[in-house]
């Protein structure tokens, strides 16, 4: 199943739910088509729900699939404080520590999102929700059969405790999604009321309804933020089985799961055991896959995909290499140059650095032609701008003329195309010129400013692969006078420095929700998030015009309005190059031992194979792995 925690995923860095943006009054017409004071089985940001109140299962679910077996899984994405390299806490709801990926499978929320709709939610712990006439109060009727893994019933008191605690002490990306929550109350044991200030948008309230619920009694004698390796009971379909801290964890299917026959869970989560092994480096993980110790792996390294899947099991057909379509939602891989450090605050500097990266040479010589050059933080979605602004976009942008780059009003910025030699003199001359205009001139072998200070750029990485891919890029930077270097740190140090914004440059990869919210966009691009530890405004953007456009997203009453506002945001971000778009993959490239069955096609808005796929005993016997 899909929760608010799983709709926005991250690779290499973090993920969040919502963010800080400008507060604006909620336009009541945004709720015009939503019935009030009526029990509803589901909610959608725009338009109708796909599934009726009496639906039996999601269309992408497979109720007839066999149950049991195991998947030894190399996780392709993770959320909040989770890490694929190690773990030292089982609390994923706080900023501190490293939690194991997929621990969120222990927990249910009030509602779950479907993977074949962009923004619909259906009742999980809650059977129905009622919306007040003023659209600020949401009253949930809890299912009386809901139980935590320790057998205790899930009560409205637990839900109220969860929401109040997450707002006060939760991971920043959870806490900010509850910024406008003013009250979380247990009306009675089975009725929970959530009240907002009126400054929230409807889309932002939907994000809050998928948060995991935890038992209040568990925290009676322990602080929420210091649970360490204690297992916080959940009401979800899995429990923790065997584990060895920092090495592996196994999630077991709960035979007593209270919701296994309900529509939102039926036909999903077939494996008895999901095992995740932790590796400090990608190569040992790949070798474990070759040996069959890991049975599913998504490959993100082009060199490995091109030349390292030639081992005997592939030739014998025991291991399958396969490409699957990516999801229909925004995704980006971008560099963040830390504008909290003065030398990166000038957009001419950011543009000059980008010009030194020869994508065409890199793709041909390093990436085996398997990548595309990204232009936008909204790749793969209808929010990526093209050409000149439309009349609807100009209605938003014209009042900001003089506050945004003038180029916003012409053709949208796209990546330069090099001659592919790795030494495009035209682009390098332009880069040197931009540095000069920004006050950095050549003195001897390096660039210096008026104070004689050298221009230094340290790229913080937590794996050697980036050094291999971007080594030529940094050679070029050094050639034009930048004191450019890599700094390889371990995962714990990386996460700590990232959360404190202690870096010159990092690489981030995110997949966003199909219907971005004002709060979510603010966490990446908004001024208020600039200095919030654990937020995802890694470049340190603080621009009133950007904030104003994010506010327009919150005012959208139709999907067309939302799209127009985000197109404007895309144009401005690309003109400023706050996030510097990098490379993009247009497919999921996965390899798996031929042990599994799955339904096709995959859903458009998610690809949680550990939930969708199942163990196929006949296939396992055919390759001698039963």
VEXDREN-2710 file (C-alpha; in Angstrom, 1 decimal):
% VEXDREN-2710
k/r/px/py/pz
1/UNK/0.0/0.0/0.0
2/UNK/1.0/3.6/-0.3
3/UNK/1.1/6.2/2.4
4/UNK/2.1/9.8/2.6
5/UNK/5.5/8.6/3.6
6/UNK/6.0/6.7/0.4
7/UNK/4.8/9.2/-2.2
8/UNK/7.9/11.2/-2.1
9/UNK/11.1/9.2/-2.3
10/UNK/14.8/9.9/-2.4
11/UNK/17.9/8.4/-3.7
12/UNK/21.3/9.2/-2.0
13/UNK/19.6/11.9/0.1
14/UNK/16.5/12.5/2.1
15/UNK/12.8/12.6/1.5
16/UNK/10.0/14.7/3.0
17/UNK/6.3/15.2/3.0
18/UNK/5.7/19.0/2.9
19/UNK/7.5/22.2/3.5
20/UNK/7.5/25.8/4.5
21/UNK/5.9/28.2/2.0
22/UNK/4.0/31.4/2.3
23/UNK/0.8/31.2/4.2
24/UNK/-2.3/32.2/2.2
25/UNK/-6.0/32.0/3.0
26/UNK/-7.6/28.8/1.8
27/UNK/-9.9/29.6/-1.2
28/UNK/-13.2/27.9/-0.3
29/UNK/-13.9/27.1/-3.9
30/UNK/-11.1/24.6/-3.8
31/UNK/-13.5/22.4/-1.9
32/UNK/-16.5/23.2/-4.1
33/UNK/-16.9/19.7/-5.3
34/UNK/-16.3/18.0/-1.9
35/UNK/-19.4/17.1/0.1
36/UNK/-19.4/18.5/3.7
37/UNK/-20.8/17.0/6.9
38/UNK/-21.1/13.7/5.0
39/UNK/-19.1/10.5/5.7
40/UNK/-16.7/10.0/2.7
41/UNK/-14.7/6.8/2.0
42/UNK/-12.0/8.8/0.1
43/UNK/-10.7/12.2/-0.9
44/UNK/-9.0/13.6/-4.0
45/UNK/-7.2/16.9/-4.6
46/UNK/-8.9/17.5/-7.9
47/UNK/-11.6/15.6/-9.7
48/UNK/-13.4/12.3/-8.9
49/UNK/-12.2/9.2/-7.1
50/UNK/-11.5/6.2/-9.3
51/UNK/-12.7/3.7/-6.7
52/UNK/-16.3/3.6/-5.2
53/UNK/-17.1/3.1/-1.5
54/UNK/-17.6/-0.6/-2.0
55/UNK/-14.4/-1.4/-4.0
56/UNK/-12.8/-4.8/-3.2
57/UNK/-9.2/-4.1/-4.1
58/UNK/-7.0/-1.7/-6.1
59/UNK/-6.7/-2.6/-9.8
60/UNK/-3.0/-3.1/-9.4
61/UNK/-3.4/-5.5/-6.5
62/UNK/-3.4/-9.3/-7.1
63/UNK/-5.6/-11.1/-4.5
64/UNK/-5.2/-14.4/-6.2
65/UNK/-1.4/-14.3/-5.9
66/UNK/0.3/-17.0/-3.7
67/UNK/1.4/-16.0/-0.3
68/UNK/4.8/-16.7/1.3
69/UNK/8.4/-16.9/0.2
70/UNK/10.9/-14.1/0.5
71/UNK/12.5/-11.3/-1.3
72/UNK/16.1/-10.3/-0.4
73/UNK/15.9/-6.8/-1.5
74/UNK/18.4/-4.0/-2.4
75/UNK/16.3/-0.9/-1.7
76/UNK/16.2/1.7/-4.5
77/UNK/14.8/4.5/-2.4
78/UNK/14.2/5.5/1.2
79/UNK/12.7/8.2/3.3
80/UNK/13.1/10.6/6.2
81/UNK/16.2/9.6/8.3
82/UNK/16.6/6.2/6.6
83/UNK/19.9/4.9/5.1
84/UNK/20.7/2.0/2.8
85/UNK/24.2/1.7/4.2
86/UNK/23.6/1.1/7.9
87/UNK/21.1/1.6/10.7
88/UNK/21.3/2.5/14.4
89/UNK/17.7/3.3/15.3
90/UNK/14.3/1.9/14.6
91/UNK/12.6/5.3/14.9
92/UNK/12.2/6.7/11.4
93/UNK/10.0/9.6/12.6
94/UNK/12.7/11.8/13.9
95/UNK/15.7/13.6/12.5
96/UNK/18.4/11.9/14.5
97/UNK/20.0/8.6/13.6
98/UNK/19.8/6.2/10.7
99/UNK/16.7/4.1/10.4
100/UNK/16.4/1.0/8.1
101/UNK/14.4/1.5/4.9
102/UNK/10.9/0.1/4.8
103/UNK/10.4/0.2/8.5
104/UNK/7.3/2.3/7.6
105/UNK/5.7/-0.9/6.6
106/UNK/5.1/-1.6/10.3
107/UNK/2.5/1.3/10.4
108/UNK/-0.8/2.2/9.0
109/UNK/-2.2/5.8/8.6
110/UNK/-5.7/7.1/8.7
111/UNK/-5.8/6.9/4.9
112/UNK/-3.7/5.4/2.1
113/UNK/-3.0/6.7/-1.5
114/UNK/-3.6/4.7/-4.5
115/UNK/-0.8/4.0/-7.0
116/UNK/-2.9/4.5/-10.1
117/UNK/-4.3/8.0/-9.3
118/UNK/-2.2/11.1/-8.9
119/UNK/-3.6/12.3/-5.5
120/UNK/-6.5/10.1/-4.2
121/UNK/-6.7/8.8/-0.7
122/UNK/-8.9/6.0/0.8
123/UNK/-9.7/5.0/4.3
124/UNK/-7.3/2.7/6.2
125/UNK/-7.4/3.1/10.0
126/UNK/-10.3/5.4/9.3
127/UNK/-13.4/4.0/7.6
128/UNK/-14.7/7.4/6.7
129/UNK/-13.9/11.1/7.0
130/UNK/-16.3/14.1/7.3
131/UNK/-15.3/17.6/6.3
132/UNK/-16.9/20.6/8.1
133/UNK/-18.7/23.4/6.2
134/UNK/-15.8/25.7/6.7
135/UNK/-13.4/23.1/5.4
136/UNK/-11.1/23.3/8.4
137/UNK/-12.2/20.4/10.5
138/UNK/-11.8/16.7/9.5
139/UNK/-13.5/14.1/11.6
140/UNK/-12.4/10.5/11.2
141/UNK/-14.4/7.4/12.2
142/UNK/-11.8/4.7/13.2
143/UNK/-12.3/1.1/12.4
144/UNK/-13.0/-0.7/15.7
145/UNK/-11.1/-3.8/14.5
146/UNK/-7.8/-2.0/14.1
147/UNK/-5.1/-3.4/16.3
148/UNK/-1.4/-2.7/17.0
149/UNK/1.1/-5.6/16.7
150/UNK/1.0/-6.0/20.5
151/UNK/-2.8/-6.7/20.4
152/UNK/-3.9/-3.3/21.7
153/UNK/-6.7/-1.5/19.9
154/UNK/-5.9/1.6/17.9
155/UNK/-7.9/4.4/19.5
156/UNK/-8.5/8.0/18.7
157/UNK/-6.3/8.8/21.7
158/UNK/-3.4/7.1/19.9
159/UNK/-4.1/9.1/16.8
160/UNK/-4.3/12.4/18.6
161/UNK/-1.1/11.7/20.5
162/UNK/0.6/10.8/17.2
163/UNK/-0.3/14.0/15.4
164/UNK/0.5/16.3/18.4
165/UNK/3.9/14.6/18.9
166/UNK/4.9/14.5/15.2
167/UNK/4.1/18.2/15.0
168/UNK/6.2/19.0/18.1
169/UNK/9.0/16.4/17.8
170/UNK/8.8/14.7/14.4
171/UNK/11.2/14.8/11.5
172/UNK/11.2/18.4/10.0
173/UNK/9.6/17.2/6.8
174/UNK/6.7/15.7/8.8
175/UNK/6.4/18.6/11.3
176/UNK/6.1/21.2/8.6
177/UNK/3.2/19.3/7.0
178/UNK/1.4/19.8/10.2
179/UNK/2.3/23.5/10.5
180/UNK/-1.3/24.7/10.2
181/UNK/-2.8/22.0/12.4
182/UNK/-4.3/23.7/15.5
183/UNK/-6.0/20.8/17.2
184/UNK/-5.8/17.0/17.3
185/UNK/-8.6/15.6/19.6
186/UNK/-10.0/12.2/20.5
187/UNK/-13.8/12.9/20.5
188/UNK/-14.3/9.4/21.8
189/UNK/-12.5/6.1/21.5
190/UNK/-13.3/5.7/17.8
191/UNK/-13.7/9.3/16.6
192/UNK/-10.7/11.6/15.9
193/UNK/-11.0/15.3/15.0
194/UNK/-8.2/17.2/13.2
195/UNK/-8.5/21.0/13.0
196/UNK/-6.5/23.4/10.8
197/UNK/-6.1/27.1/11.0
198/UNK/-7.7/28.0/7.7
199/UNK/-4.3/29.0/6.1
200/UNK/-3.7/25.5/4.8
201/UNK/-4.7/24.3/1.3
202/UNK/-6.8/21.2/0.7
203/UNK/-3.9/19.5/-1.0
204/UNK/-1.8/20.0/2.1
205/UNK/-4.4/18.5/4.4
206/UNK/-4.4/15.4/2.3
207/UNK/-0.7/14.9/2.8
208/UNK/-1.2/14.9/6.5
209/UNK/-3.8/12.1/6.5
210/UNK/-1.3/9.4/5.5
211/UNK/1.0/9.8/8.5
212/UNK/1.7/6.7/10.5
213/UNK/0.0/6.2/13.8
214/UNK/1.8/4.9/16.9
215/UNK/0.5/3.8/20.3
216/UNK/0.5/6.4/23.1
217/UNK/1.1/3.8/25.8
218/UNK/4.4/2.8/24.3
219/UNK/5.8/6.3/25.1
220/UNK/4.5/6.5/28.6
221/UNK/7.9/5.8/30.0
222/UNK/10.3/6.8/27.2
223/UNK/10.9/10.0/25.2
224/UNK/9.6/10.0/21.7
225/UNK/12.9/11.2/20.2
226/UNK/15.1/8.6/22.1
227/UNK/13.7/5.2/21.4
228/UNK/16.9/3.8/20.0
229/UNK/16.5/0.1/18.9
230/UNK/13.2/-0.4/20.7
231/UNK/10.5/-1.5/18.2
232/UNK/7.7/1.0/18.2
233/UNK/4.5/-1.1/17.8
234/UNK/2.5/-0.4/14.6
235/UNK/-0.8/-1.5/13.1
236/UNK/0.7/-2.2/9.7
237/UNK/1.0/-5.5/7.9
238/UNK/4.6/-6.3/8.9
239/UNK/6.6/-6.8/12.0
240/UNK/10.4/-7.0/12.6
241/UNK/11.8/-10.5/12.5
242/UNK/15.5/-11.2/12.7
243/UNK/18.0/-8.3/12.5
244/UNK/21.6/-7.5/13.2
245/UNK/22.2/-3.8/13.8
246/UNK/24.0/-2.2/10.8
247/UNK/24.1/-5.5/8.8
248/UNK/20.6/-6.7/8.0
249/UNK/16.9/-6.6/8.9
250/UNK/14.0/-8.9/8.1
251/UNK/10.4/-7.8/8.0
252/UNK/7.9/-10.6/8.5
253/UNK/4.3/-10.6/7.3
254/UNK/1.8/-10.5/10.2
255/UNK/-0.6/-13.4/10.1
256/UNK/-2.8/-11.5/12.6
257/UNK/-2.9/-8.3/10.5
258/UNK/-6.3/-6.8/11.2
259/UNK/-6.8/-5.3/7.7
260/UNK/-5.6/-8.2/5.5
261/UNK/-9.0/-8.6/3.9
262/UNK/-10.0/-5.0/3.6
263/UNK/-9.9/-3.3/0.2
264/UNK/-6.9/-1.0/0.8
265/UNK/-4.7/-3.9/1.8
266/UNK/-6.2/-6.9/-0.1
267/UNK/-4.0/-8.4/-2.8
268/UNK/-0.8/-6.6/-1.7
269/UNK/2.3/-7.5/0.4
270/UNK/2.5/-11.2/-0.5
271/UNK/6.0/-12.1/0.7
272/UNK/6.4/-13.7/4.1
273/UNK/9.8/-12.2/4.5
274/UNK/11.4/-9.0/3.2
275/UNK/15.1/-8.9/3.9
276/UNK/17.3/-5.9/3.5
277/UNK/21.1/-6.2/3.8
278/UNK/23.3/-3.1/4.3
279/UNK/26.4/-2.3/2.4
280/UNK/28.8/0.6/2.7
281/UNK/29.6/0.5/-1.0
282/UNK/27.7/-0.5/-4.1
283/UNK/30.2/-3.1/-5.4
284/UNK/29.8/-5.6/-2.4
285/UNK/26.0/-5.2/-2.9
286/UNK/26.3/-6.1/-6.6
287/UNK/28.5/-9.1/-5.8
288/UNK/26.0/-10.3/-3.2
289/UNK/23.3/-10.1/-6.0
290/UNK/25.5/-12.1/-8.3
291/UNK/25.7/-14.9/-5.7
292/UNK/22.0/-14.9/-5.2
293/UNK/22.2/-13.5/-1.6
294/UNK/20.2/-10.5/-2.9
295/UNK/17.4/-11.4/-5.3
296/UNK/16.1/-8.0/-6.5
297/UNK/18.2/-5.0/-7.5
298/UNK/17.6/-1.7/-9.3
299/UNK/20.8/-0.6/-11.0
300/UNK/21.6/3.1/-11.0
301/UNK/25.2/2.8/-12.2
302/UNK/25.4/2.8/-16.0
303/UNK/28.7/1.1/-16.1
304/UNK/27.5/-1.8/-14.1
305/UNK/24.3/-2.1/-16.2
306/UNK/26.3/-2.1/-19.4
307/UNK/29.2/-4.5/-18.5
308/UNK/28.8/-6.2/-15.1
309/UNK/25.6/-8.2/-15.7
310/UNK/27.4/-10.8/-17.8
311/UNK/27.8/-13.5/-15.1
312/UNK/26.7/-17.1/-15.6
313/UNK/23.2/-16.8/-14.0
314/UNK/22.3/-14.1/-16.6
315/UNK/23.5/-16.2/-19.5
316/UNK/21.5/-19.2/-18.1
317/UNK/18.3/-17.1/-17.8
318/UNK/18.2/-17.4/-14.0
319/UNK/18.7/-13.7/-13.6
320/UNK/16.5/-11.4/-15.7
321/UNK/17.5/-7.9/-16.8
322/UNK/14.5/-5.7/-17.4
323/UNK/13.4/-2.1/-18.0
324/UNK/10.2/-0.7/-16.5
325/UNK/8.6/2.7/-17.2
326/UNK/9.3/5.4/-14.7
327/UNK/6.4/7.0/-12.8
328/UNK/4.3/9.8/-14.1
329/UNK/5.4/12.4/-11.5
330/UNK/8.2/15.0/-11.1
331/UNK/11.7/13.7/-10.5
332/UNK/15.1/15.4/-10.5
333/UNK/18.7/14.8/-10.0
334/UNK/20.4/18.1/-9.3
335/UNK/23.5/19.7/-7.8
336/UNK/23.0/22.0/-4.9
337/UNK/25.7/24.8/-4.6
338/UNK/25.3/26.1/-1.1
339/UNK/24.3/29.8/-1.4
340/UNK/24.7/30.2/2.3
341/UNK/28.4/30.6/1.3
342/UNK/28.8/33.9/-0.4
343/UNK/30.8/32.7/-3.4
344/UNK/27.9/30.6/-4.7
345/UNK/25.2/33.2/-4.3
346/UNK/25.8/34.8/-7.7
347/UNK/23.8/33.0/-10.4
348/UNK/26.6/33.7/-12.9
349/UNK/28.9/31.5/-10.8
350/UNK/26.4/28.7/-10.8
351/UNK/25.9/29.0/-14.6
352/UNK/29.7/29.0/-15.1
353/UNK/30.2/25.9/-13.1
354/UNK/27.4/24.1/-15.0
355/UNK/29.0/25.1/-18.3
356/UNK/32.1/23.1/-17.3
357/UNK/30.2/19.8/-17.2
358/UNK/30.3/18.2/-20.6
359/UNK/27.3/15.9/-20.5
360/UNK/27.7/14.8/-24.1
361/UNK/31.3/13.6/-23.5
362/UNK/30.3/12.1/-20.1
363/UNK/27.3/10.2/-21.4
364/UNK/29.3/8.8/-24.3
365/UNK/32.5/7.9/-22.5
366/UNK/31.4/7.2/-18.9
367/UNK/27.6/6.5/-18.9
368/UNK/27.4/4.2/-21.9
369/UNK/24.8/6.5/-23.6
370/UNK/22.2/5.5/-21.0
371/UNK/21.3/8.9/-19.6
372/UNK/19.7/12.1/-20.7
373/UNK/20.7/15.6/-19.7
374/UNK/18.1/17.0/-17.3
375/UNK/16.8/20.6/-17.7
376/UNK/14.3/20.8/-14.9
377/UNK/13.5/19.9/-11.3
378/UNK/10.2/18.7/-12.7
379/UNK/11.4/16.1/-15.3
380/UNK/8.9/13.5/-16.4
381/UNK/5.9/15.6/-15.5
382/UNK/3.4/18.1/-17.0
383/UNK/5.1/20.7/-14.8
384/UNK/8.2/21.0/-16.9
385/UNK/8.1/24.2/-18.9
386/UNK/8.8/24.5/-22.7
387/UNK/9.1/27.4/-25.1
388/UNK/7.8/30.8/-24.1
389/UNK/5.3/31.5/-21.2
390/UNK/1.6/31.1/-22.0
391/UNK/-0.8/33.9/-21.3
392/UNK/-1.9/32.2/-18.1
393/UNK/1.7/32.0/-17.0
394/UNK/2.4/35.6/-17.9
395/UNK/-0.5/36.6/-15.6
396/UNK/1.6/35.2/-12.7
397/UNK/5.0/36.3/-14.0
398/UNK/4.3/39.9/-15.1
399/UNK/3.7/41.2/-11.6
400/UNK/7.1/39.8/-10.7
401/UNK/9.0/41.5/-13.6
402/UNK/12.1/43.1/-12.2
403/UNK/12.2/40.5/-9.4
404/UNK/12.9/37.5/-11.6
405/UNK/15.5/37.1/-14.3
406/UNK/14.5/38.7/-17.6
407/UNK/15.1/35.5/-19.4
408/UNK/12.0/34.0/-17.7
409/UNK/9.9/35.9/-20.2
410/UNK/11.5/34.3/-23.2
411/UNK/12.2/30.7/-24.2
412/UNK/12.8/28.6/-21.1
413/UNK/16.4/27.8/-20.1
414/UNK/17.7/24.5/-21.4
415/UNK/21.1/22.8/-21.0
416/UNK/23.9/23.8/-23.3
417/UNK/24.9/21.2/-25.8
418/UNK/28.7/20.6/-26.1
419/UNK/30.7/19.4/-29.1
420/UNK/31.3/16.2/-27.1
421/UNK/35.1/16.5/-27.1
422/UNK/35.3/17.1/-23.4
423/UNK/37.0/20.4/-24.2
424/UNK/34.4/22.6/-25.8
425/UNK/36.3/25.9/-26.0
426/UNK/33.1/27.9/-26.8
427/UNK/31.4/26.8/-23.5
428/UNK/34.6/27.2/-21.5
429/UNK/35.2/30.8/-22.8
430/UNK/31.6/31.6/-21.7
431/UNK/32.3/30.1/-18.3
432/UNK/35.4/32.1/-17.8
433/UNK/33.6/35.2/-18.9
434/UNK/30.8/34.6/-16.3
435/UNK/33.3/34.1/-13.5
436/UNK/35.0/37.4/-14.5
437/UNK/31.6/39.2/-14.5
438/UNK/31.0/37.8/-11.0
439/UNK/34.3/39.2/-9.8
440/UNK/36.5/36.2/-10.1
441/UNK/39.6/36.7/-12.3
442/UNK/42.6/34.6/-13.2
443/UNK/45.7/35.1/-11.1
444/UNK/48.4/32.6/-11.9
445/UNK/46.8/29.2/-12.0
446/UNK/43.7/30.1/-10.1
447/UNK/40.6/32.3/-9.9
448/UNK/40.6/34.9/-7.1
449/UNK/38.2/37.7/-6.1
450/UNK/39.1/41.3/-5.3
451/UNK/40.5/40.3/-1.9
452/UNK/42.8/37.8/-3.4
453/UNK/40.8/34.9/-2.1
454/UNK/40.8/31.7/-4.2
455/UNK/37.6/30.2/-5.6
456/UNK/37.3/26.9/-3.9
457/UNK/34.7/24.2/-4.6
458/UNK/34.5/21.0/-2.5
459/UNK/32.1/18.4/-3.7
460/UNK/30.9/16.2/-0.8
461/UNK/30.2/12.6/-1.7
462/UNK/29.5/9.4/0.1
463/UNK/30.5/7.0/-2.6
464/UNK/33.3/6.7/-5.1
465/UNK/31.0/6.4/-8.1
466/UNK/30.4/10.1/-8.3
467/UNK/34.1/10.7/-8.4
468/UNK/34.4/8.3/-11.4
469/UNK/31.5/10.0/-13.3
470/UNK/32.4/13.6/-12.5
471/UNK/36.1/13.4/-12.5
472/UNK/36.4/14.9/-16.0
473/UNK/34.1/17.7/-14.9
474/UNK/36.4/18.6/-12.0
475/UNK/39.5/18.4/-14.2
476/UNK/37.8/21.0/-16.4
477/UNK/37.0/23.2/-13.4
478/UNK/40.6/23.1/-12.3
479/UNK/41.7/24.0/-15.8
480/UNK/39.9/27.3/-15.7
481/UNK/41.2/28.1/-12.3
482/UNK/38.7/26.7/-9.8
483/UNK/40.3/25.0/-6.7
484/UNK/38.0/22.0/-7.1
485/UNK/38.1/18.8/-5.1
486/UNK/36.0/15.9/-3.9
487/UNK/35.5/15.1/-0.2
488/UNK/34.5/11.4/0.4
489/UNK/32.8/10.9/3.8
490/UNK/31.0/8.0/5.4
491/UNK/27.2/7.9/5.5
492/UNK/26.9/9.1/9.1
493/UNK/29.1/12.1/8.5
494/UNK/27.4/12.8/5.2
495/UNK/23.9/12.8/6.7
496/UNK/25.0/15.0/9.6
497/UNK/26.7/17.6/7.4
498/UNK/23.9/17.6/4.9
499/UNK/21.3/18.2/7.7
500/UNK/23.5/21.1/9.0
501/UNK/24.1/22.5/5.4
502/UNK/27.9/22.1/5.9
503/UNK/29.0/21.6/2.4
504/UNK/29.9/23.5/-0.8
505/UNK/28.2/21.2/-3.3
506/UNK/26.2/18.0/-3.1
507/UNK/24.1/15.9/-5.5
508/UNK/20.4/15.2/-4.7
509/UNK/17.9/13.0/-6.3
510/UNK/14.2/13.1/-5.5
511/UNK/10.9/11.8/-6.8
512/UNK/8.0/14.2/-5.9
513/UNK/4.3/13.5/-5.6
514/UNK/2.2/13.8/-8.7
515/UNK/0.3/16.7/-7.2
516/UNK/2.9/18.9/-5.5
517/UNK/1.7/21.1/-2.7
518/UNK/2.7/24.6/-1.5
519/UNK/4.2/23.1/1.6
520/UNK/6.1/20.4/-0.3
521/UNK/7.5/22.8/-2.8
522/UNK/8.4/25.2/0.0
523/UNK/10.5/22.5/1.7
524/UNK/12.7/22.4/-1.5
525/UNK/12.5/25.9/-2.8
526/UNK/11.0/28.2/-0.1
527/UNK/12.8/30.8/2.0
528/UNK/11.4/29.6/5.3
529/UNK/13.1/26.2/4.8
530/UNK/16.5/27.8/4.1
531/UNK/17.8/27.4/7.6
532/UNK/15.6/24.6/9.0
533/UNK/17.9/21.6/9.8
534/UNK/16.8/18.5/7.9
535/UNK/14.9/20.5/5.3
536/UNK/15.6/19.9/1.6
537/UNK/16.4/23.4/0.6
538/UNK/20.0/22.3/0.1
539/UNK/21.0/25.2/-2.1
540/UNK/19.7/27.7/0.5
541/UNK/17.2/29.5/-1.8
542/UNK/15.7/32.6/-0.2
543/UNK/13.9/34.6/-2.9
544/UNK/10.6/36.6/-2.4
545/UNK/9.6/36.0/-6.0
546/UNK/10.0/32.2/-5.7
547/UNK/8.0/32.4/-2.5
548/UNK/5.3/34.3/-4.3
549/UNK/5.0/31.7/-7.0
550/UNK/4.9/28.9/-4.4
551/UNK/2.0/30.8/-2.8
552/UNK/0.2/30.7/-6.1
553/UNK/0.4/26.9/-6.1
554/UNK/-1.4/27.0/-2.8
555/UNK/-4.2/29.2/-4.3
556/UNK/-4.8/26.8/-7.2
557/UNK/-8.4/25.6/-7.4
558/UNK/-8.1/23.4/-10.5
559/UNK/-5.4/21.1/-11.8
560/UNK/-4.9/23.5/-14.7
561/UNK/-4.3/26.4/-12.2
562/UNK/-1.8/24.2/-10.3
563/UNK/0.0/23.2/-13.4
564/UNK/0.3/26.9/-14.6
565/UNK/1.8/28.0/-11.3
566/UNK/4.3/25.2/-11.2
567/UNK/5.3/25.9/-14.8
568/UNK/6.1/29.4/-13.7
569/UNK/8.1/28.1/-10.8
570/UNK/10.0/25.8/-13.1
571/UNK/10.9/28.7/-15.4
572/UNK/12.2/30.9/-12.6
573/UNK/14.2/28.1/-10.9
574/UNK/15.8/27.2/-14.2
575/UNK/16.7/30.8/-15.0
576/UNK/18.3/31.2/-11.5
577/UNK/19.9/27.7/-11.5
578/UNK/19.4/27.4/-7.8
579/UNK/19.2/23.6/-8.3
580/UNK/21.5/22.7/-11.2
581/UNK/19.8/20.0/-13.2
582/UNK/22.1/17.0/-13.8
583/UNK/21.4/13.7/-15.4
584/UNK/18.2/11.7/-15.7
585/UNK/17.2/8.1/-16.3
586/UNK/14.1/7.4/-18.3
587/UNK/13.6/3.8/-17.2
588/UNK/13.8/1.7/-14.1
589/UNK/16.6/-0.7/-14.9
590/UNK/16.2/-3.7/-12.7
591/UNK/17.7/-7.2/-12.4
592/UNK/16.1/-10.0/-10.4
593/UNK/16.5/-13.7/-9.9
594/UNK/13.7/-15.5/-11.7
595/UNK/11.7/-16.3/-8.6
596/UNK/8.9/-13.8/-8.8
597/UNK/5.5/-13.1/-10.4
598/UNK/4.0/-9.7/-11.0
599/UNK/1.1/-8.0/-12.7
600/UNK/1.6/-5.8/-15.8
601/UNK/1.5/-3.0/-16.5
602/UNK/2.9/-1.5/-13.4
603/UNK/0.9/1.4/-11.8
604/UNK/1.7/4.9/-13.0
605/UNK/2.4/6.5/-9.7
606/UNK/4.6/4.0/-7.8
607/UNK/6.7/0.9/-8.1
608/UNK/7.0/-0.8/-4.7
609/UNK/8.0/-4.2/-5.9
610/UNK/8.1/-5.6/-2.3
611/UNK/4.4/-4.9/-2.1
612/UNK/3.3/-5.7/-5.7
613/UNK/5.3/-8.8/-6.6
614/UNK/5.1/-12.3/-5.2
615/UNK/7.2/-15.5/-4.8
616/UNK/6.5/-18.0/-7.7
617/UNK/7.5/-21.4/-6.5
618/UNK/7.3/-23.0/-10.0
619/UNK/9.9/-20.4/-11.3
620/UNK/12.1/-21.0/-8.3
621/UNK/12.1/-24.8/-8.9
622/UNK/12.9/-24.3/-12.6
623/UNK/16.2/-22.5/-11.7
624/UNK/16.9/-24.7/-8.7
625/UNK/16.2/-22.1/-6.1
626/UNK/13.0/-23.5/-4.5
END
